[in-house]
Amino acid sequence: MLIQVIFCKVFNMKKTIIYFFINSILLCQNSFESIDIIYDARSLGLSGVGISDNITDESEYNNPSLLKIKNKKIKLSFLQYPANIKSHFIKYSTGFRNFSLSATYKSVNFGDFQRYDNEGINLGQYSARDNSFGISISNSFSKSSDIGISLSLFQSRIDNLNSILGLLTLGANVDFPDSKASLGVVIRNIGLIFNDFTNYKETIPTSVGIGISKKITYLPLIIYSDIIWWELRTIARFGGEFSINNNFLVQIGTTSNKNQFNTNLLWRNIFSGISSGFIYKFSNNSIGMSVSNHGIAGILIGISFSTNLN
């Protein structure tokens, strides 16, 4: 549904083809594209890379085995998309015995739209929104390896039409302390459709991903790279996070999907598909902000706040 709604909004504003702006395809494959978009501001600054990111806050999607937390933590994030589309992300994490647990709520608000009949008569407004509720659990498989699983219920609504999915994501991660590297593997969005919009059977965007991370020996830098396979496409993502000091982190990332963001201007094309952001830590809290340039589709902006409750 994400592509369809964005297309309607941007077409009314620009009367041009919409360039899909969130590491996805140009034209709609199915109605569940918002399952695969970025919701967390830090993830946005890294262009979505994170299958082997040991401090990711989107572990329920990136890789459930990365939920390595024993303290109580709350994370809030808000993203502003082009066409005045907004997303919200709320996550609560805690530890229980040897397990790490989390509960997550994610939503995309596509806004209100005007309804017209075939003669152009205004029939009023309707709205569109996607919601997701999920839980995750992870545990150490050995001293340097972890496994995890996440379950979520996804609802997509446009006007009085609803579609409901159940989704399962599996992940594993192995750390290599001697080389300061990690390797992660994830199978995302194994799902079952409980209710369809119509009689047309939509496709759930199941994918498989592999990611590696590496701490650079002589620099305060961790580099990340992912490759993700869907049925009809493959995308690579790259990112890095600099530790300016113990309290200030800077992220930068890009994606191989940059051809979807072409603007016919070389300088804009060079910077299209590039993201950056920062996180500032203070006391038991942190705040963050990120931006991502998606060419003709515009700029995405994310802000976040987190706090440790222990």
SVG drawing of the C-alpha trace seen along z (x, -y; Angstrom):
<svg xmlns="http://www.w3.org/2000/svg" viewBox="-21 -20 67 42">
<polyline fill="none" stroke="black" stroke-width="0.4" points="0.0,0.0 2.9,-2.4 3.8,-2.8 0.1,-3.3 -0.6,-6.0 2.7,-7.8 2.1,-7.8 -1.3,-9.4 0.0,-12.1 3.1,-13.0 1.2,-12.7 -1.2,-15.4 1.6,-17.7 4.0,-17.2 2.1,-15.3 5.2,-13.1 6.3,-9.6 7.0,-8.9 10.5,-7.7 10.1,-5.3 12.3,-6.7 12.9,-4.1 15.3,-1.5 12.6,0.2 11.4,0.6 10.2,-2.2 6.8,-0.7 4.5,1.2 5.0,5.0 2.5,5.5 0.5,3.7 2.9,4.5 5.9,2.4 5.9,0.6 6.9,3.8 10.4,3.3 10.9,-0.5 13.1,-2.1 11.4,-3.2 14.4,-4.2 16.3,-7.4 19.7,-5.8 18.9,-3.1 17.9,-5.9 21.4,-7.5 22.9,-4.2 20.7,-3.7 19.1,-0.7 22.2,1.4 22.3,3.5 22.1,7.3 25.3,7.5 24.9,4.2 25.2,5.2 23.7,2.0 20.8,1.6 17.4,0.6 15.6,2.2 16.7,5.7 13.2,7.1 13.6,6.4 17.3,6.2 18.2,9.4 16.4,10.6 19.6,12.2 21.1,8.7 18.7,7.9 21.5,8.1 20.1,6.1 19.7,6.9 18.5,3.5 15.2,1.9 15.2,-0.6 12.6,-2.6 13.2,-3.9 11.0,-6.4 11.6,-7.5 9.7,-9.6 10.4,-9.9 9.0,-12.5 8.7,-11.2 8.0,-13.1 4.4,-13.9 3.8,-14.5 3.8,-10.8 4.9,-10.1 6.1,-7.0 6.3,-6.2 8.4,-3.7 8.2,-2.7 10.2,0.1 10.6,1.4 13.4,3.8 14.4,5.7 16.2,8.8 14.8,11.9 17.2,14.5 19.4,15.3 17.0,13.9 16.6,10.5 13.1,9.5 11.4,6.6 8.0,5.3 7.6,3.0 4.9,0.8 5.4,-0.7 3.0,-2.7 2.9,-4.7 0.3,-7.4 -0.3,-8.2 -2.8,-11.0 -6.2,-11.9 -7.4,-11.8 -10.4,-13.2 -12.8,-10.7 -14.4,-11.5 -16.9,-9.6 -16.6,-9.2 -18.2,-12.7 -15.7,-14.4 -18.1,-15.0 -16.4,-15.1 -17.7,-12.3 -15.6,-13.2 -12.4,-12.1 -10.8,-8.7 -7.5,-7.8 -4.8,-5.2 -2.5,-3.8 -0.3,-0.7 0.3,0.6 2.6,3.4 2.8,4.9 5.7,7.3 7.6,9.2 11.2,10.5 13.4,12.8 17.1,13.7 19.6,15.8 23.2,16.8 23.8,20.0 27.5,20.0 30.0,17.5 30.3,15.7 27.0,16.5 23.4,15.6 20.0,16.6 16.7,14.7 13.1,14.7 10.5,12.0 6.8,12.4 4.5,9.5 1.0,8.8 0.8,6.3 -2.4,4.4 -2.7,2.3 -5.8,0.2 -7.1,-2.1 -10.6,-3.6 -12.8,-0.6 -10.5,2.1 -8.2,4.0 -5.4,6.6 -3.9,8.5 -0.7,10.5 1.2,12.6 5.0,12.4 8.0,14.4 11.6,13.3 14.6,15.5 18.2,14.4 21.6,15.5 24.8,13.6 28.4,14.7 31.1,12.4 34.8,12.8 36.5,11.0 40.1,11.5 39.3,9.7 36.7,7.3 34.1,8.5 30.6,10.0 28.6,12.0 24.8,12.0 22.2,13.9 18.4,13.2 15.3,14.6 12.6,11.9 8.9,11.8 7.9,15.5 4.2,14.8 0.6,15.8 -2.2,13.5 -5.2,13.7 -7.3,11.2 -6.8,9.7 -7.9,6.3 -9.8,8.0 -10.0,11.4 -6.6,10.6 -3.8,12.5 -1.0,10.2 2.6,11.3 4.4,11.0 7.9,9.5 9.9,12.4 13.7,11.9 17.0,13.4 20.0,11.2 23.6,11.5 25.6,8.8 29.1,8.2 30.5,5.6 34.1,4.7 35.7,2.4 38.6,0.6 41.7,1.2 43.3,-2.3 40.2,-4.4 37.1,-5.0 35.0,-3.5 32.7,-0.5 31.8,0.4 28.7,2.4 27.6,4.0 24.5,6.0 23.1,7.8 19.4,8.7 17.6,11.0 13.9,10.7 12.2,12.8 12.6,10.1 15.4,7.9 18.7,7.7 20.0,4.7 23.3,4.0 23.7,1.5 26.8,0.0 27.3,-2.2 29.7,-3.4 29.6,-4.9 32.2,-7.1 32.8,-7.6 33.8,-11.2 34.0,-10.7 32.2,-8.5 29.0,-10.6 28.8,-11.6 28.4,-9.2 28.0,-10.0 26.5,-7.7 26.7,-7.6 25.3,-5.1 24.3,-4.4 22.5,-1.8 22.9,-0.1 19.3,-1.2 20.4,-4.7 19.3,-4.3 15.7,-4.7 16.5,-8.2 17.9,-9.8 17.1,-13.5 18.8,-14.1 21.3,-16.4 24.7,-14.8 25.4,-16.5 22.1,-15.5 22.5,-11.9 25.8,-11.6 24.3,-12.5 21.0,-10.6 20.6,-7.5 23.1,-8.8 22.1,-9.1 23.7,-10.6 22.9,-11.2 24.2,-11.6 23.5,-10.4 24.3,-12.3 24.4,-10.5 23.9,-12.1 23.4,-10.5 21.2,-7.4 19.6,-9.0 20.3,-9.7 18.9,-11.8 19.5,-11.4 18.7,-13.0 19.3,-11.8 18.5,-12.8 18.4,-10.8 18.4,-12.2 16.1,-10.4 16.5,-12.6 13.3,-13.8 11.2,-12.2 12.8,-14.6 14.5,-14.4 13.6,-12.1 14.2,-13.4 14.3,-11.3 14.6,-12.1 14.8,-9.7 15.0,-9.6 16.0,-6.7 16.4,-6.2 17.7,-3.4 15.3,-2.8 17.7,-0.9"/>
</svg>
